[in-house]
């Protein structure tokens, strides 16, 4: 199909736009998958684009849950997640916010970053279970080691 021929042209500069267009127009699934794969592979670059803030909640959840996200840097995942959460109108519920934030591996971040950035971030401070979010991450790591 024509969409298969277009897949090799999906790249970090255009994958968010292609993903949005493919979903909005219900284009061929292979084009949607190619764009999603590109977002995952180029997460560090793609998360900096303003279009990233417009991805839908289902895809955002799948990104944060993906253990192979790019070369998964938990600081980047945290920053992308809180930026995405802050941009949503209406704001996500505390439960949806929790579901996203609890998938971040805070235990893999430098302690100084957790203390100086994570614990002071307005999204974390505003969440009713802010300490539980981080505690769960550290407890999971302790149990699995």
C-alpha positions in Angstrom: 0.0 0.0 0.0 1.0 3.6 -0.3 1.4 3.9 3.5 4.0 1.1 3.5 6.1 3.1 1.0 5.9 6.1 3.3 7.1 4.3 6.5 10.9 4.6 5.7 10.4 8.4 5.7 9.2 8.5 9.3 11.9 10.1 11.4 12.5 11.9 14.7 11.6 15.3 13.0 8.2 14.2 11.8 7.1 11.1 13.8 4.8 13.1 16.2 3.0 14.8 13.4 2.6 11.6 11.4 1.4 9.8 14.5 -1.2 12.5 15.2 -2.3 12.5 11.6 -2.5 8.7 11.3 -4.6 8.5 14.4 -6.9 11.4 13.5 -7.5 10.2 10.0 -7.5 6.5 11.0 -4.8 5.7 8.4 -3.2 2.3 7.9 -2.1 0.7 11.2 1.4 0.1 9.9 2.0 3.9 9.5 0.8 4.4 13.1 3.1 1.7 14.3 6.1 3.1 12.4 5.5 6.5 14.0 5.1 5.0 17.5 8.3 3.0 17.0 10.1 6.2 16.0 8.9 8.1 19.0 10.2 5.3 21.3 13.5 5.0 19.5 14.2 8.7 19.5 12.5 9.6 22.8 15.3 11.9 24.0 14.9 14.1 21.0 11.1 13.8 20.5 10.2 14.6 24.1 11.6 18.1 23.6 9.2 19.0 20.8 6.1 20.9 21.7 4.0 18.3 19.8 5.0 15.7 22.4 2.7 17.5 24.9 -0.2 16.7 22.6 0.1 12.9 22.5 -2.8 11.1 23.9 -2.9 9.6 27.4 -2.9 6.0 26.3 0.3 6.4 24.3 1.9 8.4 27.1 1.2 5.6 29.5 2.7 3.0 27.1 5.8 5.2 26.7 6.4 5.5 30.5 5.8 1.8 30.9 8.2 0.8 28.2 11.4 -0.6 29.7 13.2 -0.2 26.4 12.2 3.4 25.8 15.2 4.8 23.8 18.1 4.3 26.1 15.8 4.9 29.0 17.1 7.7 31.2 14.8 8.0 34.2 15.5 11.7 34.6 14.3 12.3 31.0 11.2 10.1 31.6 10.4 12.1 34.7 10.9 15.4 32.9 8.8 14.3 29.9 6.1 13.0 32.2 5.7 16.1 34.4 5.8 18.3 31.3 3.1 16.2 29.6 1.0 16.2 32.8 1.3 20.0 33.2 0.2 20.6 29.6 -3.0 18.6 29.8 -6.4 20.4 29.8 -8.3 19.4 31.8 -5.6 18.2 34.1 -5.4 14.4 34.6 -7.0 13.0 37.8 -4.8 12.3 40.7 -5.2 8.6 39.9 -4.0 8.9 36.3 -1.2 11.1 37.5 -0.2 8.5 40.0 -0.3 5.7 37.4 2.2 7.6 35.2 4.5 8.8 38.0 4.7 5.4 39.7 6.2 3.8 36.6 9.2 6.0 36.8 12.3 4.4 38.4 13.3 7.1 40.9 15.8 4.7 42.4 17.8 4.8 39.2 18.2 8.6 39.4 21.1 10.3 41.2 20.1 11.1 44.8 20.9 14.8 44.3 18.5 14.9 41.4 15.7 13.2 43.4 16.3 15.6 46.4 16.8 18.8 44.4 14.4 18.3 41.5 11.9 15.5 42.0 10.9 16.1 45.6 10.6 19.9 44.9 8.7 19.6 41.6 5.2 21.2 41.7 3.6 18.1 40.2 5.0 15.9 42.9 4.3 18.4 45.7 0.7 18.7 44.6 0.0 15.0 44.5 -1.8 13.6 47.5 0.5 10.6 47.7 3.7 12.2 46.8 5.9 10.2 49.2 4.2 6.9 48.3 5.1 7.4 44.6 8.8 7.5 45.4 8.7 4.9 48.2 7.2 2.3 45.9 10.0 2.7 43.4 12.7 2.3 46.0 10.9 -0.7 47.7 10.5 -2.4 44.3 14.2 -2.1 43.6 15.1 -3.4 47.1 12.8 -6.5 46.7 14.1 -7.3 43.2 17.8 -7.1 44.2 
